[in-house]
Amino acid sequence: MKRQHLGLDLDAAEPFDQVLPEGVTARTTEANDREQLALLMLEAYRGTIDYEGEEMPEAIAEVEGYFSGGALLQNCSIVLMAADEMVSACLVTAYRDSTIVGAVMTAPAFKRRGLGSAVTVESLIAIREDGHGYVHAFVTEGNTASERIFKRLGFDLLQD
């Protein structure tokens, strides 16, 4: 799978409009979200171009990887909730001097409602408020939903 490297200069970007659908709330990630995030990740990626046959143990390991070592920027990583159900999430990490949108995921029953865009916007607002001026994202080529979200939000394709 070929990945596209995208970038956005938050200092030069226009302010983002916060638009959460009715009945959906946003909050930052919490340490006790790990199992819900793993389940959301597994459900969101299953059957997509990014799915490589992983099951729950691999999803838990992936989420643990975000939380371990202090790489996850919890104050910039956002989950969307509908009632008590986690329906979308955007996980943001720090690597060296870079801020990276590591994963955007939405539960299958809630796809095509703008939640992927909404959770990404919430994270970008938090990233900007946290003082980070530039953000990176890596998107699998052919993941048209993610490609659309990042293009719409002003990300540019970068050459590595």
C-alpha positions in Angstrom: 0.0 0.0 0.0 1.4 3.4 -1.0 0.8 6.2 1.5 0.4 9.8 0.6 2.2 12.3 2.9 0.0 15.4 3.4 0.6 18.6 5.4 -1.2 21.6 6.6 0.2 24.9 7.9 -2.2 25.8 10.7 -0.8 29.2 11.1 -1.8 30.1 7.5 -5.1 28.1 7.4 -8.4 29.8 7.7 -10.3 29.1 11.0 -12.3 25.9 10.9 -16.0 25.8 11.4 -17.1 23.4 14.2 -20.1 21.5 13.0 -21.2 18.6 15.2 -24.4 16.8 14.1 -27.2 17.0 16.6 -26.9 14.4 19.4 -23.1 14.1 19.0 -20.6 15.5 21.5 -16.8 15.8 21.3 -14.3 15.2 24.0 -10.6 14.5 24.3 -9.4 10.9 24.6 -8.9 9.3 28.0 -6.8 6.4 29.1 -9.8 4.3 29.8 -10.9 4.7 26.1 -8.5 2.1 24.9 -10.8 -0.9 24.4 -13.5 1.3 22.8 -11.0 2.8 20.5 -9.6 -0.6 19.5 -13.2 -1.8 18.7 -13.9 1.3 16.8 -10.7 1.0 14.8 -11.4 -2.6 14.0 -15.0 -1.9 12.9 -14.0 1.2 10.9 -11.2 -0.4 9.0 -12.7 -3.9 8.4 -13.4 -4.3 4.7 -11.6 -1.1 3.6 -8.3 -0.6 1.8 -6.5 -0.2 5.1 -7.7 -3.5 6.5 -5.1 -6.3 6.5 -7.0 -9.0 8.4 -6.4 -7.7 11.9 -8.6 -8.8 14.7 -9.2 -7.5 18.2 -5.7 -8.4 19.7 -4.0 -6.5 16.9 -6.4 -3.5 17.2 -5.7 -3.4 21.0 -1.9 -3.5 20.3 -2.3 -0.7 17.8 -4.2 1.5 20.2 -1.8 0.7 23.0 1.0 1.8 20.7 -0.6 5.3 20.5 -0.9 5.5 24.3 2.5 4.1 25.3 5.6 6.2 25.3 3.8 9.5 25.5 3.4 9.8 21.7 -0.4 10.3 21.8 -1.4 14.0 22.2 -4.5 13.3 24.3 -5.5 16.9 24.5 -5.5 17.0 20.6 -7.0 13.5 20.1 -10.8 13.7 20.0 -13.6 11.2 20.2 -17.2 11.8 19.2 -19.9 10.3 21.2 -23.6 9.6 20.4 -25.2 8.9 23.8 -22.7 6.5 25.4 -21.4 5.1 22.1 -18.0 6.1 20.6 -18.8 6.8 17.0 -15.7 8.5 15.6 -12.2 9.3 16.7 -9.1 11.2 15.5 -5.8 10.2 17.2 -3.0 12.7 17.0 0.6 11.9 17.8 3.9 13.7 18.3 7.0 12.3 16.5 10.2 14.2 16.9 9.2 17.8 16.1 6.1 16.8 14.1 2.4 16.7 14.9 0.7 13.8 13.0 -2.9 12.9 12.5 -2.3 9.2 13.0 -5.8 7.8 12.5 -9.3 8.9 11.7 -12.1 6.4 12.2 -15.9 6.2 12.2 -18.2 3.4 13.1 -19.8 1.8 10.0 -23.3 2.7 11.1 -22.3 6.4 11.3 -20.3 6.7 8.1 -21.3 9.2 5.4 -22.7 11.7 8.0 -19.7 14.0 8.1 -18.3 12.6 11.4 -14.9 11.9 9.9 -14.6 15.6 8.9 -16.1 16.8 12.2 -13.7 14.8 14.4 -10.7 15.9 12.3 -11.8 19.5 12.5 -12.1 19.2 16.3 -8.6 17.8 16.5 -7.2 20.5 14.2 -8.7 23.2 16.4 -7.2 21.5 19.5 -3.8 21.2 17.7 -3.8 24.9 16.8 -4.9 25.8 20.4 -2.1 23.7 21.7 0.4 25.8 19.8 1.4 23.4 17.0 1.8 25.3 13.7 2.0 22.4 11.3 0.4 19.1 11.0 1.1 16.0 8.9 -1.1 13.1 7.8 -0.3 9.9 6.0 -3.2 8.5 3.9 -3.3 5.2 2.0 -3.6 6.0 -1.7 -7.1 5.0 -2.7 -8.7 5.7 0.6 -11.0 8.2 -1.1 -13.0 9.1 2.1 -9.8 10.2 3.9 -8.4 11.8 0.8 -11.5 13.9 0.5 -11.5 14.9 4.1 -7.9 16.1 4.1 -8.2 17.9 0.7 -11.3 19.7 1.9 -9.6 20.8 5.0 -6.7 22.3 3.0 -4.0 19.7 3.3 -1.4 19.6 0.5 0.4 16.6 -0.9 4.0 16.7 0.1 7.0 15.1 -1.7 9.1 13.0 0.6 
